[in-house]
Amino acid sequence: MKQALKFLVSVALVVFAVSLLDFHSMLRTLKEGSLASFVIAICINILTVFILGFRWHRLSVSQVHLSFRSQLSIYFRANFLNTFTPANLGGDAYRLVRLRRPSLSSADLVKLLLRERIIGFYGYILVFTIAYIYLLIQSGFRTVWIENPYIYGAMIAIVALGLPIVAKPLMRCTIAILHVVKGGRRFMAFERWIVVVFSLLTTTGALPMLGITFLGIFSWIASIQVIAHGFGISVSWAQLAAVATLVELIRLIPITVQGVGLREGVFTYLLGYWGYSHENSYVIAIMAYLALSVSIVLCGPISYAIDAVSTERISAFLRRIVAGRNRSDDRQ
């Protein structure tokens, strides 16, 4: 029932957006698009999955003792499963099942998955903050604050960036209150969970993971830029970074199926704020997210291809190349 309601909301948002826009103008823009740009955007999105798969491997390598190839295969398949599940939880559930070992409990895996999510969230927050501050400086702070939709993103960023700073004092305060009100013994297990939750917000070891996250986000923004270029539309990288990251934060609101309808509408509204045509903005959004959807579907067969290409086969292939070169040198 809930999924049916989300589907109806997605359809309603798409219909509402199209009714507000010039449909014939969007069709003309679509006809002028480049198929090559669409294909390149799909390839860039697949590269993004590879980058984030490498991030997951680096994040979990000390606890999940699998080769990078095996981890990458599981990660690609998990992304494929996200196509059919809300909030990308299907992929997380799949990794939880596949990676669970006697030496690695489900609780430890859940902590790793939550850590990955938090790092990804903060990656978007930081990229949005940097892009938006740059745009404010570029405009000489002449932005109208009352009608500015980005101000809500700035408010989210301020709260999110301040949370790790107050995490430890807040944790100590919470534990102290529980000890006083209910007594220590009764809440020992609950206290351990509080420590775990707040430990996920620690910045220790987060910098390398954030660096990989920034690379993945830049790759995603590049795919949208390629789509825009394919339609002959020039968009500022900073503006696109602010738009794309804020959309990713807003689409976390679970009112639609995979954010369909909400993400395109918000993207159009945010990009239109900078003076771009709403019709062109909506076309860019549709094609960018369509390219993303296609790349996620392709993650399934790619994961099987990764499994098929074993380390032994790669080694044998490289040995044949080396042997062929040696024979060529001998003939010369």
N, C-alpha and C positions, 0 to 999 in steps of 0.2 A: 504493500500500500504506500509506504514511504517513498519507494523508488518511483512508483507511478506518479506521485505528486511532484517529485523532482523533475520527472520527464515533462510533465505538463508545464511546470515553471520554465524549463528550458525552451520549450516550444513557444510559450507565451512571450518570453523575452525576445526571441528571434523575430516573431511576427510583429511585436511592438516596435522593434528597432527598424525593421524594413518599412513599416508603415510611416515612420517619421522621415525616412530618407528618400532621395530621388532614385527609384529603382532602375530607371533607364540609364541614368548616369553611371550607376554601379555596373550595369551590364557592359556599357562602353569601356569602362576601365578594365573589366575582366577580359574583354576581347583583345585589349592591348597588352595583356600580360605575356610573360615569357615562360614557356614550359621548362626551359633549361634552368632558369632561376628557381623554379619550384623543385626540380630534381636536386639541385645543389643544396637547397635549404633542407631537404630530407637527409642528404648525406651529412650535413653539418649537425643536424639533430642526432643522428646516429653517433657521430663523434662525441657529442655532449654526453650521451649515455655511457660511452667508453670512458670518458673523463670521470664521470661520477662513479662508475664501476671501480675505477682505480682508487678513487677516494675511499670507497667502502672497503676495498682490500687493505689499504694503508691503515684505516681506522680499526679494522678487526684482526689484522694479521697476527697480533700477539696472542689472540685467544682462539681464532679460527684457523686451524693448521691445514689449509688447503692451498694448492698452487694458485697463482694469479689467473691462469687459464680456467680452472674449475670455478673460481669465484666469479670470474667475468661471465661465464656461461650461465650460472645461477642468477646473476644480476640482470642479464639481458632477458632471461625467461621471466623473472619477477616483474620487469617493466612491461612485458607483453601481457601478463595477467592483470596489470593495473588497468588495462583497457576495459575490463569487464566488472571491475569492482569499485565501489565508492571510496573517495578520499585516498586512493592508492594503497588501501590496506591489504588488498589481495596479494600484492607483491611482497609486503612485509611478512604476511602470514606464511607465504611460500618459503621465503628465506628462513623463517623461524623453524619450519618443519625440516627443510633440507640441511640446515647447518647444525641442528641440535645433535650433540654427542654426549656420551657418558661423562666426558671431562668438561663439558660446557653446558650448564643448565639453561633452561628457558629464560629464567630471570636475568642471567647475564646477557643473553642474546637480546632480550627486550631492552635492556639498558643500552646496548650498542646501537640498536635501531632508533631508540629515542635520541641518543647522542647525535646520530646522523641527521635526524630530522631537525634538531635544534641548530646544528651547524649550518644546515641548508637555509633555515629560517633567518639566521643572523647574517648569512651571506647576502640574501636579498635585502635585508635591512640596511646593511653597510653600503651596498652598491647604490641603493636608492638614496641614501643620505649623501654620499659623495656626489652623485649626479645632480641631485636637487640643490645642494649648496653651490655647486658650480654654476647651475642655471640662475640661481639667485644673484650670485656675484656678477655673472654676465649681463643680467638685466639691470644691474645697479640697484637691486632691492626695490624695484618699482612695481612689483607684483601686487595686485589687489588681493588683500588677505581674505576679505569676506566671501568673495566668489571663487576662491582658489581651492579646487578639490584636492590638491597635493598637501594641503595643511593637515588633513587627516592622516596621511602617510607620515608626515613629520611628527605628529603626536604619537603615533604607534612607535616610531623609531626612538623617540625620547624615552618612552616607558621601557621599551625592550632593551635599549643600550644601558639604561640605568639599573636594570634588574640584576645583572651579574655583580654590580658594585655593592648592592645592598643584600645580596643573597646570603652571605655568611652571617652578618649581624641579624638578619631576619630569621635565619634558621636557629641561631642560638636563643633568640627571643621566644620563638615558637616552642622550642623544647623546654625552656625555663617555665613558661606559662603552663604547659602540660604537666610538668612535675609538681607545680604548686597546686593546680586545680584538681588533678586526678591521681597524682602519685606516680612515681617512676616505674614501679614494677608492672602496673597494669598497662602501661603504654610503651614498654620497651620495644615491641615489634613495630608499633606505629612510629616510634622515634627513629628506628632504623630506616624506615621508608622515607621519612622526612629528610634524613641525611642523604639517601640515595637520590631523591628528587632534586635537592639543591646542588648535589655534586655534579649533576648533568650540566649545570650552568657554569661550571668552572672554566676558566680560560686556559688552564694548563694543557699544553699540547694542541691547542685549538688553532694556532697560527698556521702551521703547514696545511691543515685540513681546510681552513678558510681560503688559503691561497689556491688550492685545487678547486674549491667551490667558486671562487671568482672566475677562474678559467672556464668552468662549466657555464656560468651565467653569461660571460662574454660570448661564448660560443652560441648560446641560445639567442642573444641579442643580434649576433652576426647573421643568424638564419633569417630573422625578421628583416634586417637591413637588406639582405639579398632579395627577399620577396618584394620589398618596396622598390628596390632598384629595377627589378624586373618589370614593374609597372611604370617606370620612368619617374618615380616620385623620390625626391631627395629629402631625407629626414636626418636631423641632427642626431649624432650618436648619444649625446648626453640626454636629449629629450626622449629618445627611444629607450635608453637605460632606465630613466625615471618611470616611464610609462609601463614597460614590460615587468619591472620588479614590483611596482605597486599593484598591478593586475594580479600577479602571483600571490600577493598577500591577501587581496580582496577575495580571490576565488577560493580561499580556504573556507569561506562561509558556505556551509553545506546545504544550499537550497536548490541546487541544480544537479544534473547528471554530468559529472566530470567538469563542471564549470561552464558547460555549453550554454551559450546565450548570455550568461553573466560576463564572462571574460571578454567576448567580442564587443558587447555594449560598453563595458567600462573602458576597454582599450580605445574605442572610438571617441568616447567622451573626453578621456584624458589627453589623447593626441590632438583632438579638436580644440582643446583649450589653448594650444600653442599656435592656433591659426590655420591648421591644416583642414582640408575639406573633410567633412564627416563621412561623405560617401567614399572617398579614397581611403580614409582611415578604416572604415568598416571592411572594405575589400581586402586591405592589407591584413587585418585581424583574421578574417575568414581563412585566407590562404595560408597564413603563418600557422594557425592552429590546425588546419587541415594537414599541412606538411608534418606537423608534430604528431598528429594522430597516425598518419601513414608510417612514420618512422617507428612509433611505438609498436604498431602491428608487425613491422618487419623485424622487431627485436626477437620475436618467436623463432622464425627460421634461422636468424643469425646465431641464436644460442645453440641450435642443433649443429650449425656449421662449425662453431667453435669446438663442440664436443667431438665432431668428426675429425677435425684436424688435431690429432694427438701430438704430443711432444715427439714421439718416436717417428711419426710421419714427417714432421718438420725436419728432424735431424737427418732422416734418410734423404729428403729432398735437397737439403744443403750439401750432403755428402756427394750426391749425384752432380750438383753444380760444380763443386770443387774438383771432382774427378774429371768432368768434362773439360774444365779449364786446363787441368794438368795435361790431358791428352792433346789439347790444342797447342799448348806450349811445346810439347815434345815434337809435334809435327813441324812446328816452325823452326 
